[in-house]
Structure formats: C-alpha cells, structure tokens
Amino acid sequence: MIQVIDAVFENGRFTPLAALSLRERQRVKIAFVTSDELTAAEDLPVQGLALLAENSPAYVFLADPREDVYSLQDGEPVA
C-alpha cells in the first residue's frame, strides 16, 4: 500500500504530522519530495509519481511475458 503523508525531518528523523496505522517497528520505504519543489496545484510532481511507480512492487506483474498481450499486428496503422 502506498500512502502520501506530510512529515518533518528533524534531528535525523522523519516525524509524521498525522497518526499512521502502522505496526510498531514496521519497516517502510520512504520516497520524499521537499515542499519547496511542490506548486500549490500539485500534491506530488509527475517525476515523483513516476519514481514511485517505477519502484513500487505494484507493477511487478507487468514483467511477466503473459502480460504482453499486444503485438505489432494488433490495431491499425495511424495515418
């Protein structure tokens, strides 16, 4: 499960700004974007979303050859 939370980095540690539903000592991976990189219109920049998708186990199934269901013979040429 991927969650986006707000946190503060202080004294070498990330401190969430809201309660999390995690087990004590549960390991997580953290991908972060500093607030000065965000615009008012976005929660997470496109590059951040792409990085999360690239490193997320959610898309591992796409490496399975059985998922490659299209070939060059599919569809029609675009003129």
Number of C-alpha atoms within 10 A of each C-alpha: 5 11 6 10 11 13 14 11 9 8 7 6 9 12 12 12 10 9 7 9 6 9 7 6 6 6 8 8 8 10 11 13 13 10 11 6 9 12 10 6 7 9 13 16 14 10 10 14 12 11 12 16 14 12 12 13 10 12 10 11 10 10 9 8 8 8 9 9 7 8 7 7 7 8 8 7 7 4 3
